[in-house]
Amino acid sequence: MDDLHIERLWLANNLRNYNYIAVCRKTGEALVIDPFAVDQILVVVKQNSWTVKAVVNTHDHGDHIAGNADVITATGAPLLAPTNAAINNVDQWLNEGDQINLGESIVFDIIDTSGHTLPHISLLSNTQTPELLCGDTIFNAGAGNVHSGDAITLYETFENKISKLTDSTRIYPGHDYMQTNLEFTLSIEADNQAAKQMLQQANHHSPENQIITNIGQEKAFNTFLRLSETAVIKNLTNRYPELGAEPSRQAVFLKLRELRNNW
Ligand SMILES: [Zn+2]
């Protein structure tokens, strides 16, 4: 078993947030990621006698940083956040290529996954099963919105970073949108069997116990990772002839992102 445990907290709020605590099973050292529900976090930390080594923000949206100050006051942990994020009292700025050590053997690589916001980082563990704490970059069966970011940058993140991860990499997004995203996939690819099966399974789980997916699974039902699928292209070019007969992968991504905004 990997030394790394990811504790997922379901916030049961309208934004459908998850909060995460990454913990070394051997030493009890912990990273609190994007704290919002401070009370929930501190109860779990205390119950398990974990030592919070750092608070890490993936990006500067309010629902990912609102708990920073209270967790820091309670634990004395330093705050780590992406360079150029609009976040106060940061002790260490993070950039692509930086690493965060946890316990004796766990290392998280910081990867730049900008697009939902500029900047945005994700944490990728070096464990046998890689774990990706991805904020609002990739969701189960979906992609982050770009209301305060940039769609082309998010496309490049999906092409150059997310789709290059090994299939066994598990993802830990900041929100639960699993079923809505799978329904969006099926609106584009009505015959996607993997999406149908996952939707059936997901419907049997409450959000606190929702299925954790990996990149291999995502490639089968996340439409933002299926930009060259004939069925996806056909659906879009039939409905939007202005895309031309052979739209680029970027054009497909941008159209999907636009459609998902109104889904
Ligand atoms: Zn966000």
Residues whose N, C-alpha, C, O or C-beta is under 5 A from the ligand:
A	BS01	ZN	H61 D136
